[in-house]
Amino acid sequence: MTKKINGGKNGLADWFGRLTRISLVLLGYRADNVLQFQADQRLQVDGDVGPKTRAAMHTALVALTPGEAARPEVNVAR
């Protein structure tokens, strides 16, 4: 989808940055507090929002809605 809309990975880093900040706020953290989120999730605390951190954010966001994680059509990103 990104390739069709943006012609490739143009703006992908910006999109990940925005998604990270929004996710952190929804999870009760400051928008710039990746390190605390990683520590709370027992991830490597390096401030890098890589695949493991994004997967942990996704799991935490899905868990915010009661019953959502149990729905068969909801797949947690890994």
C-alpha positions in Angstrom: 0.0 0.0 0.0 2.8 2.4 0.9 4.5 1.7 -2.4 1.4 2.6 -4.4 0.6 5.7 -2.4 4.1 7.1 -1.8 6.0 5.5 -4.6 8.1 3.3 -2.2 9.2 3.8 1.3 9.0 7.6 1.1 7.8 8.9 4.5 7.9 5.5 6.1 10.2 6.6 8.9 7.9 9.6 9.6 4.9 7.3 9.7 6.6 4.9 12.2 7.6 7.9 14.3 4.0 9.2 14.4 2.6 5.8 15.1 5.1 5.3 18.0 4.2 8.6 19.6 0.5 8.0 19.3 0.8 4.5 20.7 2.8 5.6 23.7 0.2 8.3 24.5 -2.6 5.9 24.2 -0.8 3.5 26.5 -0.3 6.2 29.2 3.3 7.2 28.5 4.7 10.5 27.3 5.0 10.6 23.6 8.8 10.6 23.8 9.2 7.9 26.5 10.2 4.8 24.5 12.8 3.8 27.0 10.3 3.5 29.9 7.9 1.5 27.7 10.7 -0.9 26.8 11.8 -1.2 30.4 8.2 -1.9 31.5 7.8 -4.5 28.7 11.2 -6.2 29.6 12.6 -5.4 26.2 16.1 -4.3 25.4 16.1 -0.7 26.6 17.8 1.1 23.7 15.3 3.7 22.5 15.1 2.0 19.1 11.6 1.3 18.0 12.3 -1.8 16.1 10.0 -4.8 15.3 10.0 -6.2 18.9 9.0 -2.8 20.4 6.4 -2.3 17.7 5.0 -5.8 18.4 4.9 -5.1 22.1 3.0 -1.8 21.5 0.6 -3.6 19.2 -0.1 -6.2 21.8 -0.6 -3.6 24.5 -2.9 -1.6 22.4 -5.0 -4.6 21.5 -5.2 -5.4 25.2 -6.8 -2.0 25.9 -10.1 -3.1 24.5 -11.7 -5.9 26.6 -12.3 -9.0 24.6 -10.4 -7.8 21.5 -7.4 -10.1 21.9 -9.7 -13.1 22.1 -11.3 -12.5 18.7 -10.1 -15.0 16.2 -9.7 -12.4 13.4 -7.3 -10.3 15.5 -3.7 -11.3 14.8 -0.9 -9.8 17.0 1.9 -8.5 14.9 5.2 -10.3 15.6 
